[in-house]
Amino acid sequence: MKHLITPNDLTNDEVLEIFEDARLFQDLETNSLLSGKIIVTLFFESSTRTRSSFEIAAKRLGANVVNLEVHTSSTSKGETVEDTVANLNAMKPDAIIIRHKDCGLPESLKSYVSCPIINAGDGKNAHPTQALLDLFTMNEHFDGEINGKKIAIVGDIVNSRVATSNLELLPRFGLIPILVAPERFKVTSKFKTVTDLTSVIDELDILMSLRVQHERHEVIESKEVQEEQKQEYIKNYCITKELFGNREILLLHPGPVNRNIDITDEMLLDPRSKVLKQVENGVAVRMAILKKLIPFKREI
Ligand code: NCD
């Protein structure tokens, strides 16, 4: 049984195989590869892109999707997530996709199921499908020439599962990350880490901007301090046309974008911004992931 909890659950060959399939699925046409399969989604944290992307990917492959409304499910009556998942598993779904605020929860659920578990984000721990669609987007953009490309990951790195999973996956394909963050968002890392974005801008091929993960901040500052930090953040880390100049840098963001805090309106419209391309690629990559993890009968 293959699960996808972190990018390290896939070998480089498996990642490339997923990309090959994703390329075939890029027209996002519907097929019947997973017809008759049932996929359950369980989102305990809010989501726009990831949940709909998985649902559309599953439906494009002909599968049925059951979205469990967690706020009206038995977990709100005191049932543990483990019991909820064991009960769902007893109904023999073909995969369970889960997002939860607790780091490590999807991993611990493996022993409760007989179908693949796909991690759609666990706290700040991991978000493997986002990292895969990010890498796919870079790979397509540079026609496979990603070895040695430098990518700045900018913002709330310490609280971002997107950063964690990208830092796990991208170096395996030769990308060189540079972490750019104010002191309070830095992590101890083997990768180059700077506070000043302008000091590295000339080196970059790719820039991935991140949203400030307010929901994961343990210390809640006063309104005044929050406003001060926000203005300071915008001044130093908001991606602007002035910052990019004429440089050919691929601009990415996992979404949701906080406009004019993470990236300006103007830069979101700039052709170097591929934020919506990431979303489009996300469906194709998730189709390929579902195809990889869910056993299906090949038509002869
Ligand atoms: C991210 C997430 O939920 O981790 N969004 C996403 O899945 N595309 C990033 C975020 O919430 O900032």
Boltz pocket constraint, residues with backbone or C-beta under 6 A from the ligand:
constraints:
  - pocket:
      binder: B
      contacts: [[A, 46], [A, 49], [A, 50], [A, 120], [A, 121], [A, 123], [A, 127], [A, 130], [A, 161], [A, 162], [A, 210], [A, 211], [A, 254], [A, 255], [A, 256]]
      max_distance: 6.0
